[in-house]
Amino acid sequence: MRIVVALGEIYGARNLIPIRSAQVSGVSYKNLGDAGLEFLEEWAAEGARVRVPALMNPAGMDLERWREMGISPEFAAKQERVVVALTRMGVTASCTCTPYLVGHRPGAGEHIAWSESSAVSYANSVLGARSNREGGPGALAAAIVGCTAAYGLHLSASRWATHRVDVLCSLRDEADFGALGYWVGSQVADGVPYLRLLHRHAQEPAGRTSSGSLPSKTDGCTIRQEELMALGAAMGASGAVALYHIEGVTPEAEEARAVLDETRLPRLVVDDLGPAFAALNSPLERIDFVSLGCPHSTLGDIERVAKLLMGKRVRATFWVTTSRGVASLARERGWVEVIESAGGRVFSDTCLVVAPVEEMGFTAMATNSAKAAFYAPTHSRLQRRFGTLEQCVEAALSGTWSPGAAEAG
């Protein structure tokens, strides 16, 4: 309670509000270290227990297949202790940054205390829930007391747009949305951007995707769930954006537009994604590691990968990371078998950003995640290539990178 109250005092909150769920980051031993592990074990030993449903962010390894990842027994033992300490406190070992894909979808207006940046962005922007970007201890404290301080994005006034972003260039796929998110986040920092997509290429017809998600629709074109995930994840990495609005798409966009029309906000114009792609790409040709799934891959992503790998064999180490629930569904459909027969691996519970990949000898990575591409040089000392899912699969098959139109331009 002291942690929750202290955060409220720092940010000028007048009261506490009950929350429906919490999502706790700081699960990977790579990020926690011994000090963080001891902190969690101490709280668990003292009898701390959560009062609301609480979920874990990804760990530093697949909890069942860590040996296949090349994780050392020493790291695995301490990672398992982290998970045990959290489960003793009642936190569910979900180990995913996409809890909304496995049954944990907060409703519009519900107050939650989530911590992983892409999960917070999706919950606020796409689902209309209300959460600040909590730190790991803050989210755990909120789960234990069942409430959080009423400040920031829990308040309606803080959810109004701070910047207007007119996007004049074409957005063809999730890589373009990731590049857009990288650029917008770098410009607005912790602001609330209102995006107008003024030139959107049509995608598949509106309807349910194979992953069961209902695409958003604007001007007769669809915005797939994966594209919204990529956009928010990138804005949360290059900046600290926890809420965005897209005209005609996100649930609070109409209300935000009413405020926008009454206020003279800074206006940003995006007419070329080339500089964003350039910033997220190293000058590489040879690729020894390909990682998809940051945020965790959807069922639709895994289906696309399986179809591209059917009857083929990868040359580079190839990971698809996802939640255990989505992996189970993909396995039932035979897609995991296809990917792993091609030499790839579908891992659960973890992702590139929180796994100790710097210890595995990789030097040159390809990814379809702008977030992973942003963090790779500093978190893992990896040189990287960023592009579409199809480019990444081709890099896994050939061991080389083929630049896309945005890079070439």
VENTAJO-V931032 format. One line per field, one symbol per residue. phi: phi as a letter, one per 40 degrees, with the letter a starting at -180 (. if undefined). A space follows every 10 residues. Layout:
# VENTAJO-V931032
phi=???
This chain:
# VENTAJO-V931032
phi=.ccccccccd cgccabbcbc abbbcgcccd ccgcccccdc ccccccgcac bbdbbbcdcc accbbccccg ccdccccccc cdcccccccg ccccfacbcc cbgbbccdgc cbbbbccccc cccccccgcb accccdcccc cccccgaacc afccbdcccc cbabbcbccc bbaccccccc cdccdccbfb cbcbbbccab ccbcdciccc cgccccbafg bbbcdccccc ccccccccbb cbabbbdgbc cbcccccccd ccbccdbbbb bacdcccccc bccbbcbbab bbhacdcccc cccccdcccd gbbcbccbbb bacccccccc cdcgcccccc cchcbbbbga adcbcccccb gcbbbbacbc cccccdcccb fccabbacdc cccccccbgb bbccccccc
